[in-house]
Amino acid sequence: SCLLLEIIDYLFAPTLSREAVDCLRVLIADHHTAFRELYPDCSIICKMHYMVHYPDWIHKHA
């Protein structure tokens, strides 16, 4: 399956359990790892880096 689509599904869910937020954290890490493997000469751009912070923001503000 497409990691980015799974991430988007979590982000647009009306509610997320703590376990779902933890799963989101893993999916984002996997996405970044896959990106670095597929595009070793490219840097992760800021908007991709910000994804790393989404789970913490959800915990803090949800």
ZIVENGI-V461364 format. One record per residue. RES is the residue in one small letter. PSI is psi in whole degrees, 0 to 359 (999 if undefined). OMEGA is omega as a letter, one per 30 degrees, with the letter a starting at -180 (999 if undefined). Layout:
((RES;PSI;OMEGA) (RES;PSI;OMEGA))
//
This chain:
((s;165;a) (c;118;a) (l;318;a) (l;322;l) (l;322;l) (e;319;l) (i;314;a) (i;320;l) (d;315;l) (y;316;a) (l;331;a) (f;5;l) (a;142;a) (p;328;l) (t;155;l) (l;132;l) (s;168;l) (r;322;l) (e;322;l) (a;321;l) (v;321;l) (d;321;l) (c;319;l) (l;318;l) (r;317;l) (v;316;l) (l;318;l) (i;317;l) (a;318;l) (d;320;l) (h;314;a) (h;321;l) (t;314;l) (a;319;l) (f;314;a) (r;326;l) (e;320;a) (l;327;a) (y;69;a) (p;338;a) (d;0;a) (c;145;l) (s;152;l) (i;128;a) (i;164;a) (c;313;a) (k;332;l) (m;321;l) (h;321;a) (y;333;l) (m;328;a) (v;330;a) (h;347;a) (y;312;a) (p;320;l) (d;319;l) (w;320;l) (i;314;l) (h;318;a) (k;323;a) (h;359;a) (a;999;999))
//
